[in-house]
Amino acid sequence: MPRFEIIQLIEAQTKTSTGKSRVILEYLDMIKQPGPGQAGKVIPDEGETPQAIKRRLSTAAKLAGIDLTVKKADDGVYFWAPKRGRGRPKKIRLDG
């Protein structure tokens, strides 16, 4: 009899994705981590450029429908969700 497990959706998507989609999913996970009033900081690995990180963060946010501010600095790339304006928030769906 095969073994059955329930796992997190992000884990299944990460394990089954390839190439660019895997990278985008990793950046989406980064974007979701900071809470209200917090920002994220990504420091490039050897061979990566801050511009590439900024582009990946922006692409992941755009695909997910998340409003994100992304800024480069000397030692890395910073990102945060801007304060929400007045009115009803946009409806977004992250589950295909």
C-alpha positions in Angstrom: 0.0 0.0 0.0 1.5 3.4 -0.9 2.1 5.9 1.9 0.0 9.2 1.9 1.1 12.5 3.4 -0.4 15.9 3.7 2.2 18.7 3.1 2.3 22.4 2.7 1.3 23.7 -0.8 4.5 25.8 -1.1 6.6 22.6 -0.4 4.9 20.7 -3.2 5.2 23.6 -5.6 8.9 24.0 -4.8 9.7 20.3 -5.2 7.9 19.9 -8.5 8.9 23.2 -10.2 11.9 23.6 -12.4 14.2 26.4 -13.6 12.8 29.9 -13.4 9.6 28.9 -11.7 11.6 27.4 -8.8 13.5 30.7 -8.4 10.2 32.7 -8.5 8.6 30.4 -5.8 11.7 30.9 -3.6 11.4 34.7 -4.0 7.7 34.5 -3.3 8.4 32.8 0.0 10.8 35.6 0.9 8.2 38.2 0.1 5.6 36.6 2.4 7.9 36.4 5.4 8.1 40.1 6.7 5.0 41.1 8.7 3.4 44.5 9.0 6.0 47.2 9.8 8.9 44.9 8.7 11.1 44.8 5.7 13.2 42.1 4.1 16.8 42.3 3.1 18.4 40.0 0.5 22.2 39.9 0.2 23.6 38.6 -3.1 25.5 35.3 -3.2 28.8 35.0 -5.1 28.1 35.6 -8.8 24.7 37.3 -8.2 24.0 40.9 -8.7 21.7 43.2 -6.7 20.0 44.1 -10.0 19.1 40.4 -10.7 17.7 40.1 -7.1 15.7 43.3 -7.5 14.3 42.0 -10.8 13.4 38.6 -9.4 11.6 40.2 -6.4 9.7 42.5 -8.6 8.7 39.7 -11.0 7.5 37.4 -8.1 5.5 40.2 -6.5 3.9 41.1 -9.9 2.9 37.5 -10.6 1.4 37.2 -7.1 -0.4 40.6 -7.4 1.4 42.0 -4.4 2.3 45.6 -4.2 6.0 45.7 -3.2 8.6 48.5 -2.9 12.1 47.2 -3.8 15.3 49.3 -3.3 19.0 48.5 -3.9 21.6 49.6 -1.4 25.3 49.0 -1.0 25.1 45.7 0.8 21.9 44.2 -0.6 18.3 44.7 -1.8 15.6 45.8 0.6 11.9 45.2 0.1 8.6 46.0 1.9 4.9 46.3 1.3 3.9 49.9 1.3 1.3 51.1 3.7 -2.1 50.4 2.5 -4.2 53.4 1.5 -7.8 54.0 2.2 -10.5 51.8 0.8 -11.0 48.1 0.2 -7.9 46.1 -0.5 -7.4 44.3 -3.8 -8.5 40.7 -3.9 -5.6 38.4 -4.7 -5.3 34.6 -5.1 -2.1 32.8 -4.7 -3.5 29.3 -5.4 -3.6 29.0 -9.2 
